[in-house]
Amino acid sequence: MSAVADARCPPLPPPTDPTVTVSSEAELRDRAYNAAPGTTVLVTAGTYNMQSYVHIVNDGIAIRGATGDRDDVILDFGGMTDGYFGILVEADDVTIADLTIRNATDHGVSIQGRDRPVLYNLHIQDIGDQLVKVNPWGDGSEDGLLACSRLEYTTIAPDEYTNGISAHNAHRWVVRDNEWYRIRTPGNTPVPTVLFWSGSSDTIVERNLLVDCYQGISFGNASQEGINHTGGIVRNNFIYASMPHDVVIEMVRATGWLVAHNTALLLNPDGVTWGMEARFSESQGTFAYNLTNMDIWLDRDGANATGTGNITDAQSSWFVNPSDGDLHLVSTATAAIDQAATLPDVSDDFDGDTRPIGSAPDVGADEYGTPTFDVYVYLPVVLRNYEPSTPAGGTLIQLLCPLSRPKRTIW
């Protein structure tokens, strides 16, 4: 997946005034803290050796790399002399986009219970603790977005305390179209890559790629009594593990959830014989049409989950290139192709292609095949470099053409 390279991850719209451009570490921290509400701070290309954290306290602030390429603007917190976080957000409607955050002592980005944060097209790397943290201040964080980003450890975390994102009392967050690599600890502590708990609700986790993470996606946590998470959907994710791993999707003290159309190929289990689970009596929900090579445990420790249409004996040969995390189906994966029923909550697949492509939806995150789209040709033809209006009295011909992405074309 290449961020901001396809229909799932378009570039953000150009900023509107007021804007300010910064080109030094001190300027960046000053403007982030002191700029008027609604200001966009554009950071020029370069590597910034940060001496302290970036602190945002005014609503509507945006911190964006000026070029739109996250590799052009690098905020390196490895030499910090003050503070612990990379970027600390204590305001609503904050956007952080188009840059790299690395080597922060504690959290890469810390959201202090604030609403509508947008984290987009980021590269967050080699952070001391959680790469993204959502703390439960006030009435919690609502309507957040983490999208189109790459979050990883070059090897493993420095200690046993980490997550890709850990969110407490977070509501209606969407975590989509991200890549996660090697979120794991030296001692293989079961730390989820994506963790929403402590009273969180209605989380959507979709179209993510997880590679060699020790644990995967979790609603709820075994360390906390009572219902940890309510509602939510986990759909259309690719999960691949060649290194030792624990379960990769778990619903723990969570209720009212749907885990559907995920693909997980797990090759080196660390003492477990199942790859997905519901756990504890509070847990009630549905596993539907997931494609994996390990069992799904529906009633661990008294859980009451249901399962429908899951496949738990998938083979590596069913996928295009598993070692590269490419879990798209090949034509011989007939046990999965056209074998699901339509779910209203899963209308597309990992690539954003509409389900179904064949006679019925496929099991797992990928719909095999090339989508077909309506292409309208109006005669007589007037060729222009823009979409013309329909010529009066023209004849309508409807064609079906294979295209890589949906597009309505008028010739």
N, C-alpha and C positions, 0 to 999 in steps of 0.2 A: 504494500500500500504506500503510495506517495501522497503526502498531505498536499492539500490545495491543488491536486492534479486531476481530479475527476468530479463528477456531478455531486458526489457525496460531500466534498470538501472544497467548495469554491472559495476564492479569496474573499476576505471581508470587504464590505463597501469602503470606498475612500472616506477618510475622516472628514467631518464637518468642523467648522470653526466653533470654539477657539482651538487652535493647535499651537504647540511649541515644540521646537526641535532641540535635542540635547546631544552633546558629543563628548561628555566627560562623566566619570563616575559621580563626582560631586553634584554636577548639574542634574543628573538623573534622580538622585535621592532628594535633592531640594525641590525639584518640580513635582515629583510624585507626591510629596508631602504638602507642598504649599500652593499648588495650582488651584485655580478656582474650580468649583464643581462643573463637571461636563467637559473639562479640557482633555484633549488627546495629546499625550507626550510621545513624540516620535523619536526613536533612538537610532542614530546613524550607525552604519555598519562598523563593526570592530569588536574587539574583545575588551571587556571592562572588568578590571580586577577590583572587585567590590570590597570596600573597607567596612561596610556595615550593611544592614538590611534595607530594603526598599519598603517604605511605610506609606500606605495609602489610607487617608482619613476623610477625604471629601467624596461625596457621591458622584457617580458618573465619570470618574477618571478612567482613561484608557492608557495603558502602556503598550506601545506597539513598535516592533521593528520597522524602520522606515522603508526597507526594500520589499517587505512581504515575505522574504525568505528567512526562515527561522535559523538557518545556519550562518547567516551574515551577522547576526547580533548575538553575542555570547556574554552572559552575565556570570562571571566565575566568582563564587563566594568562598573559594578555598583559602584566601588570605584575610578573612574577616578578623578585625580586631575588636568588634563590638557587635552584640546581637547574635541571634541563633538562626533565624529564619532567612530564607532568600527574599521572598516578597510577603509582607504581612498586610492583609486586607481587613480594614475596619470601617468599611463604607459599603453602601449598596450600589448596584448597577456598575460594577467595575469590570473592565475588560483587560485581559493580559493576553497578548497575541504576537505571533510571528517572531519569536526569539527563543534562545536557549538559556536554560537555568541549570547550573551544575555546582556541585561541591559545597552546598549549604550544610551547616553543622547539624541542624535539626530537620525542619521541613522545607521543601522547595518552595511551595506556596501554601500559606496558612490563611484560611477563611474563618474569620472570627464570628460565626453565626450570622453573616450578612446575606442579603437576598440578591438574587439574579446576577451572580458573578458569571462571566464568560471567560473560559480558559480555552484558547483556540490556536491551533498550529504551533504548539510548543514542543521543544525537546527538553525534557527534564531528566537529568542524568546524575547518577552517583551521589545521591543525597544521604545525609547521615541517618535520618529516620524516615518518616513517611514522605513520599515524593509530593503528594498533595494531602493536606489535612483540612477537614471541615470540622471546626469546633462547635459545641452546642450552646454558645452564648445566647442570652435572651430567649426568644421563642424559636430558635433554630434558623437554619439557612434554607431558603425556599427558591425553587426554580433555577437552580444552577445548571451550567453546561460545561462539560469537559469533552472536547471533540477534536478530532483530526490531529492528534498529537502522538509523539513517541516518548514513552517513559521506560527507563531501563537502568540496570546496573551493568557496567562493562563486564564484570565477573559476577560478584554477589554483593549483598549488603555488608557493611562493616561490622554489624553486630546482629543480635536476634530481634531487634525492634524495628520493624518496617512494615509498610504496605505500599502498594502503588497509589491508592487513594483510600483513606480511612475517614468516614463521614458519620458524625453523630448528630441525631436530631435533624436530619436533612430531609427535605420534602420536595417531591416532584423534580428531582435532579435527573438529568439525562447524561449518560456516559456512552458516547458513540464514536465509531470510526477511529479508534485509537489502536496503536501498536504497543504491546507490553513485552519486555524481554527480561528474563532472568531476575524476576522479583523473588528473591530467595535469600536465606540467611546461611551463615557458616555451619550452624548445627541443624539445618533443615527444620527449624521451628515452623509449625503450620500457620503461616501468616498469609491471609488472602491477598491477592493482587488488587481486587476491587471489593471493598468492604463497606457496607452501609448498615448501621446498627444504632443502638441507643435511642429507640423511638423514631427511627426514620420511616418514611412511607413513600409509596408510589414511585420508586426508582425505576428508570428504564436503562438497561444495559444492553446495547445492541451493536452488531457489526464490528466488534473488536477482534483483534488478533492477539492471542497470548502464546508466547513461545518460551518453553523451558522455565516457567514459573512454578514454584513449589505447590502453591495452592492457587485457585483461580478466582471465581466470583462467589461472594457470600452475602446473603441477606441474613443478618443476625450473627451472633457470636456466642460460643458456648460458655464464655466466662461471665455472662450477665443473665440473671434470672428474669423471668417474665417475657412477654412478647417484645421482641427487639425490632421487628420490621413488619409493616402492614402493606399489603398490595404489592404492586411492582411486576415487571416483566424482564426476563433474561432471554433474548432471542437473537438468532442469526450470528452467533459468535463462533470463530475458529479457535480451537485450543489444541496445541501440539506440545508434547513433552517427550524428549528423549533422555533427559536427566531424571534422577529420582524425584518422585512427586507424591503428593497426597491427593485427596479428592479435589476435583477442579470446579465443580459447581455444588454448593451446599446451601440449603435453606435451614437455618438454625434458629429455633424459637421465632419463626416467621409465619405469617398467615396470609392467605388470600393471594398468593403469587402464581405466576405462570412461567415455567421454564420450557421453552419450545424452540424446536428447529435449530439446536446448537450441534456443532460437530466437534468431537473431541477424540483425538488419536493419542493414546497414552501408552508409551512403550517401556517404561521403567518404573513400575509402582514401588513405593517405599513401604512395603508391608501391608498394603491395602489391596483388596480384590474388587473394589467398586470405585467408580469414578465420579458419580453424582449421588447426592443423598439429601433426604429430609431427616431432621434430627430433633428429638424431644417432643413432648406432647403438645406444645403450643403450635407445632408446625403443621399446617394444612395448605395444600395447593396441588398443582398438577405439573407433571413432567409429560410433555407431548412431542412426539416425532423428533426426538433427539437421536443423533447418529454417533455411536461410540463403540469402542471395543472392550468396555468393562461394564460390569453390572451397575444398575441404578437401585439404590437401597431406599425404599419408600417409607419404611417404618422404623428407622433406627431410634432406639431409646424412646419408643412410644409415639413416634410421629405418625401422622395420618394423611399421607400423600396418595395421590392416584397417578397411574401411568397409562398412557395410551399411545400405541403406535411407535414406541421407541425401538431402535435396533441396537443391540449390545454386542454384536459379533462382527463389527466392521473389520475389513482387512486393509492393510496399507496399500494394496494394489488397487483399491477403489478410488485413490486420490491422485491428483496430477503430480505433486512433488512434495510429499509430507516433510522431508527434512528441511525444506525452505519455508515451512508453514503454509504451503499452498494446498489446502484441503478441498479444492474444487473437485467435483466428481468427474470420473472418466466414463466413457460409454458403457463399459462392462460392469458398472456398479448398478446392475439391474435390480438388485434387492432393495435399493433405496430410491430409484428413479420412479416417479409417478405412484408412489406407495402411500402417500399421506392424504388426509382429508383437509379441506380448507378450514383454517382458523381465522376468524375475523381480526384477531390481534396480530396476525403475521401475514401481511399482504405482499411483502417483498422478501429478498434474500440478502446474503452478505454483500453482494455487489449493488444492491438497490434495484435489482431487476424484479419486475412484477411476477408474482406467483399466480397460477402455474404457467410454465412454458409448455409443458406437455399436456397430457390428458388429465393429470392431477398433480398437486404439489409433490415435490421430492422430500424425503426424510432428510433431516440435517439442515445446515445453514446455506447450502448452495442449491440453486436450481440448475440442473444440467441443460445445456443447449443454448442456442442463440435466440434471443427474443425476436418476435416479429412485430412490426409497427405499421400502422397505416400511413401511406405516403400518397398525397393527393396531387394529381397532375391535371391541370386545367388547360384545355385546348380552345383556341389557338394559344401557343406558348409565347410568353414575353419574358425573355431572360434579362434579369436585372441583378444588381449586387445587393438588393434588399428584397424583402417579401412584398410582392405586388398585390394589389387587390384582384379579386376574381374578375376576369374579363366578362363583360356582358354576353350572355348567350353561350358561354363556354361549356364544354362537355366534361363531366366529372368521371375520371377513371380511378378506381381504387386498386392499388397494388399492395402486395405484402412483400416487404424487403427485409432481409436480415441486416441489422445494424448493431453496433456494439453498445450504443446507448440510445434511449428514447429521443426521437427528434421528429418534429412535424415539418415536412418539407413541402413547399408549394413551388412548382416550376412554372 
